[in-house]
Amino acid sequence: MENFLYSPEFASILQIIAIDIVLGGDNAIVIALACKNLPDKQRKLGIFYGALGAIILRVLMVFFATYLLAIDGLKIIGGVLLLWIGVKLCLDSHEMNLNVKPESRLLTAIKTIIIADFVMSFDNSLAIAAAADGNIYIVIFGLLLSVPIIIWGSKIILKLIDKYPQIIYLGGFLLGWIGGEMIQTDIATIKYYGDLSWSPLFGALLVWLISFFYKFFQKNKNI
């Protein structure tokens, strides 16, 4: 037992637990934001399918992340997608879309979750694969551990959103920050522009500004 506690495998497990707690929170926030306008019954379905999609994507991406992250410009595309999702979620914060069929709204929420999870799975999967150092059993452990973290995290965040709707804008800010960070760390960005240290903050503020001005002009247009 003592030998195991000092082994590289145990160190990898501790690293993966930390990675799942930190990076799994991103997935939980996306699921919570996308499901915020759904009825209670459909929220549970949205959380389940959203978490399922996140895990399946991580399983796929953990084997291909190293190669995909080496493609110039791919993280820029992913970063822009996250910025768009952040804006979309902020704009939908007060719109219930009651004229849309429930199943369509559920499918829309799941689609938003899957797109965001796909984009964020690059870095998440790479971190898990790196921490596992090629040990497939530790990789599987990390993927399984992320399931309850994402599901429970989503439920907790949804309860907080119901009580404090302003949290939605913090979620949009976070997605903008992650999107800007992905653009900053892309190979093409580093090659042609160097270290754009301001990119994460710019992405986060851009999500807020676009959401604010869009709502402002829409409000004035309806007067």
Backbone torsions as a table, in degrees:
resi	resn	phi	psi	omega
1	MET	NA	-44.4	-179.3
2	GLU	-64.5	-37.5	178.4
3	ASN	-62.9	-38.8	-179.8
4	PHE	-65.0	-40.1	-178.4
5	LEU	-62.7	-26.5	-179.6
6	TYR	-102.7	8.1	-176.7
7	SER	-84.6	158.0	176.1
8	PRO	-60.9	-32.6	-179.4
9	GLU	-63.7	-42.6	179.7
10	PHE	-66.4	-38.6	176.2
11	ALA	-61.8	-39.8	178.4
12	SER	-64.6	-41.3	179.2
13	ILE	-62.1	-43.8	178.3
14	LEU	-62.7	-40.0	178.3
15	GLN	-63.4	-42.6	-178.2
16	ILE	-68.1	-37.5	176.2
17	ILE	-59.4	-45.2	178.9
18	ALA	-64.3	-42.4	179.3
19	ILE	-61.7	-44.8	-179.0
20	ASP	-63.5	-39.9	-179.8
21	ILE	-65.7	-44.4	-177.0
22	VAL	-74.5	-53.0	-175.2
23	LEU	-79.6	-28.6	177.3
24	GLY	-65.7	-25.6	176.9
25	GLY	-61.6	-34.7	178.1
26	ASP	-61.6	-47.0	179.0
27	ASN	-62.7	-40.5	179.8
28	ALA	-62.5	-39.9	179.2
29	ILE	-65.5	-43.7	179.4
30	VAL	-60.8	-46.2	-179.8
31	ILE	-62.0	-44.3	-179.5
32	ALA	-63.1	-44.4	-179.8
33	LEU	-64.8	-41.2	-178.2
34	ALA	-69.6	-28.3	-176.4
35	CYS	-97.3	1.9	-170.1
36	LYS	-61.3	-31.1	-176.6
37	ASN	-95.7	3.5	-178.8
38	LEU	-84.2	149.9	172.6
39	PRO	-61.4	161.4	-174.6
40	ASP	-53.9	-44.6	-177.7
41	LYS	-62.9	-42.9	-178.9
42	GLN	-75.9	-24.2	175.1
43	ARG	-59.1	-44.5	-179.1
44	LYS	-61.8	-40.5	177.7
45	LEU	-66.4	-42.0	179.6
46	GLY	-61.7	-43.8	178.9
47	ILE	-63.8	-43.6	-178.1
48	PHE	-63.2	-52.9	-177.7
49	TYR	-69.2	-33.2	177.2
50	GLY	-65.0	-45.7	178.4
51	ALA	-65.3	-40.7	178.8
52	LEU	-60.9	-44.7	178.9
53	GLY	-62.2	-41.0	179.9
54	ALA	-61.9	-42.0	-178.3
55	ILE	-69.4	-44.2	179.5
56	ILE	-60.4	-42.8	179.3
57	LEU	-64.2	-38.9	178.5
58	ARG	-64.5	-40.6	179.0
59	VAL	-60.1	-44.6	180.0
60	LEU	-68.4	-45.9	-173.9
61	MET	-71.0	-28.5	-177.3
62	VAL	-62.5	-25.0	179.7
63	PHE	-90.1	-19.9	-176.3
64	PHE	-117.0	-7.3	-172.8
65	ALA	-57.2	-43.3	-177.2
66	THR	-58.6	-40.9	-178.2
67	TYR	-75.7	-41.0	-177.7
68	LEU	-67.2	-39.0	-179.1
69	LEU	-68.1	-15.2	179.4
70	ALA	-85.1	-4.5	-179.6
71	ILE	-84.1	123.6	179.8
72	ASP	-59.9	130.4	173.4
73	GLY	87.8	-10.6	-175.9
74	LEU	-68.1	-40.7	179.4
75	LYS	-70.8	-26.0	175.4
76	ILE	-64.6	-45.0	177.9
77	ILE	-61.2	-44.4	179.0
78	GLY	-63.2	-40.4	179.1
79	GLY	-63.3	-43.0	177.9
80	VAL	-64.0	-38.5	176.8
81	LEU	-61.3	-41.8	179.0
82	LEU	-66.2	-37.6	176.4
83	LEU	-60.4	-44.2	-179.7
84	TRP	-63.6	-42.8	179.5
85	ILE	-64.4	-40.8	177.8
86	GLY	-59.8	-44.8	178.1
87	VAL	-63.8	-45.1	-178.2
88	LYS	-59.6	-42.8	-178.7
89	LEU	-68.4	-37.2	177.0
90	CYS	-66.8	-40.2	-179.1
91	LEU	-69.0	-29.5	-178.7
92	ASP	-86.1	2.4	-171.7
93	SER	-62.3	-28.1	-179.3
94	HIS	-117.5	12.3	-177.5
95	GLU	-110.5	119.6	-176.7
96	MET	-91.3	-15.4	-179.8
97	ASN	50.6	50.3	-175.2
98	LEU	-67.9	-16.5	-179.6
99	ASN	-83.6	-1.0	-179.7
100	VAL	-98.3	141.5	-179.9
101	LYS	-61.8	142.1	-177.4
102	PRO	-52.8	-43.2	-176.9
103	GLU	-66.8	-31.9	177.4
104	SER	-66.4	-41.1	-180.0
105	ARG	-65.8	-37.8	178.4
106	LEU	-64.9	-44.7	179.5
107	LEU	-64.6	-36.7	177.6
108	THR	-63.7	-43.3	178.6
109	ALA	-62.5	-44.5	-179.8
110	ILE	-64.2	-39.8	179.4
111	LYS	-61.9	-44.1	178.3
112	THR	-60.8	-42.8	179.9
113	ILE	-62.4	-46.1	-176.8
114	ILE	-62.8	-42.9	179.9
115	ILE	-62.2	-48.0	-179.1
116	ALA	-64.7	-42.2	179.3
117	ASP	-63.3	-38.5	179.8
118	PHE	-61.5	-44.9	-179.8
119	VAL	-64.6	-46.5	-175.2
120	MET	-77.0	-15.5	-177.3
121	SER	-69.3	-21.6	178.7
122	PHE	-55.2	-60.3	-176.9
123	ASP	-67.6	-41.2	-179.2
124	ASN	-59.3	-48.0	-176.8
125	SER	-67.8	-38.9	179.0
126	LEU	-62.6	-40.3	-179.7
127	ALA	-64.4	-43.0	179.4
128	ILE	-65.1	-44.7	-179.3
129	ALA	-63.0	-40.3	-179.6
130	ALA	-66.8	-42.2	-179.2
131	ALA	-67.3	-34.7	-178.8
132	ALA	-73.9	-21.4	177.5
133	ASP	54.1	43.9	174.8
134	GLY	85.9	-3.6	-179.9
135	ASN	-83.3	107.4	-174.1
136	ILE	-64.1	-31.6	-179.5
137	TYR	-67.8	-37.6	178.0
138	ILE	-70.8	-35.4	175.4
139	VAL	-59.8	-47.7	-179.8
140	ILE	-61.9	-41.5	177.4
141	PHE	-58.2	-45.1	-179.7
142	GLY	-63.2	-40.1	179.9
143	LEU	-67.4	-42.6	179.8
144	LEU	-66.6	-38.7	-179.5
145	LEU	-63.7	-30.7	-177.1
146	SER	-70.8	-19.3	-178.3
147	VAL	-60.9	-58.9	-179.4
148	PRO	-64.3	-32.1	179.5
149	ILE	-62.4	-44.5	-178.5
150	ILE	-69.1	-46.0	-177.0
151	ILE	-65.8	-51.2	-179.4
152	TRP	-65.7	-39.7	178.8
153	GLY	-61.0	-41.2	179.2
154	SER	-61.9	-44.1	-178.8
155	LYS	-64.7	-42.5	179.4
156	ILE	-63.5	-45.0	-179.0
157	ILE	-65.5	-38.1	177.8
158	LEU	-61.7	-40.9	177.8
159	LYS	-63.8	-38.7	178.1
160	LEU	-67.4	-37.7	179.1
161	ILE	-65.3	-40.5	178.0
162	ASP	-60.1	-37.9	-177.7
163	LYS	-83.5	-38.3	-178.7
164	TYR	-129.5	86.3	-177.1
165	PRO	-59.1	-21.8	-179.3
166	GLN	-62.6	-18.9	179.6
167	ILE	-60.0	-27.0	-179.9
168	ILE	-55.8	-40.9	-178.4
169	TYR	-70.0	-31.0	174.8
170	LEU	-67.1	-37.3	176.7
171	GLY	-64.3	-42.8	176.6
172	GLY	-61.8	-40.6	177.6
173	PHE	-60.1	-44.5	-179.4
174	LEU	-63.2	-44.4	179.1
175	LEU	-63.0	-39.9	176.8
176	GLY	-62.8	-40.0	179.2
177	TRP	-63.6	-46.6	179.6
178	ILE	-63.9	-40.6	178.1
179	GLY	-61.2	-45.2	178.0
180	GLY	-64.0	-36.3	178.9
181	GLU	-66.9	-38.8	178.0
182	MET	-64.4	-41.8	178.0
183	ILE	-63.9	-41.3	-178.9
184	GLN	-61.9	-39.3	-173.8
185	THR	-93.7	4.8	177.9
186	ASP	-67.9	146.7	-178.5
187	ILE	-59.3	-41.7	-178.6
188	ALA	-65.6	-39.6	178.9
189	THR	-62.1	-47.7	-179.4
190	ILE	-64.3	-38.7	-177.4
191	LYS	-66.2	-42.9	-173.3
192	TYR	-99.2	-25.5	-174.4
193	TYR	-123.5	-7.0	-178.9
194	GLY	78.2	-153.3	-176.9
195	ASP	-88.6	102.2	178.2
196	LEU	-86.7	78.1	-174.1
197	SER	-64.5	-20.0	-178.5
198	TRP	-85.8	-7.0	-173.4
199	SER	-59.5	-44.9	179.4
200	PRO	-60.5	-46.0	179.8
201	LEU	-65.6	-39.9	178.4
202	PHE	-61.8	-42.3	179.2
203	GLY	-62.9	-41.9	-179.8
204	ALA	-65.2	-45.7	179.9
205	LEU	-67.7	-33.9	179.5
206	LEU	-62.3	-40.5	177.3
207	VAL	-59.6	-46.7	179.1
208	TRP	-63.0	-45.1	-176.1
209	LEU	-65.4	-45.5	179.3
210	ILE	-61.9	-44.7	179.4
211	SER	-62.1	-43.5	-178.1
212	PHE	-64.2	-50.4	-176.3
213	PHE	-68.9	-34.7	177.7
214	TYR	-63.2	-47.0	179.0
215	LYS	-65.6	-36.2	-179.7
216	PHE	-63.6	-48.2	-179.0
217	PHE	-69.7	-35.9	176.4
218	GLN	-64.6	-39.1	178.8
219	LYS	-65.3	-44.1	179.1
220	ASN	-68.1	-32.4	179.7
221	LYS	-67.2	-31.8	-178.0
222	ASN	-86.9	-6.6	-179.8
223	ILE	-76.6	NA	NA
